[in-house]
Amino acid sequence: MALLNVIGGGEQAALVATSVTAAGTTQATATELTAADSEVTTVASGAGVVLNRLLTSGEEMTVFNAGLNGLKVYPPTGMKFNSLPANAAMTLSVNTGVFFRCVSTSRIIGLLSA
């Protein structure tokens, strides 16, 4: 079983988080996601979330933007999504989801929904 039902040294974490609020406009100030699957329902203009910093190779997360604005999604510090530069956010359109799979210590593959 992949990811985050045991994030952070064996602590039980929620598998699904609903009603997540995006915050901050940088990787350092964005809301850190702690569940394997997150539905972000409140997204102010320019706000974002960051994947869990404990994400390791082979683990997965999904993020769905149910807010009213585009959602910035950041990788953990030092990592990158697909061919984006390290630490760069991808913008997730409204009513769109993305499946993330960590494949190494520096890269996360993101597969976008329709």
Buried (B, 14 or more C-beta within 10 A) or exposed (E): EEBBEEBEEEEEBBEEBEEBEBBBBEBEEBBBBBBBBBBBBBBBEBBBBBBBBBBEEEBBBBBBBBBEBBBBBBBBEEBBBEEBEEBBBBEBEEEBBBBBBBEEEEBBEBEEEE
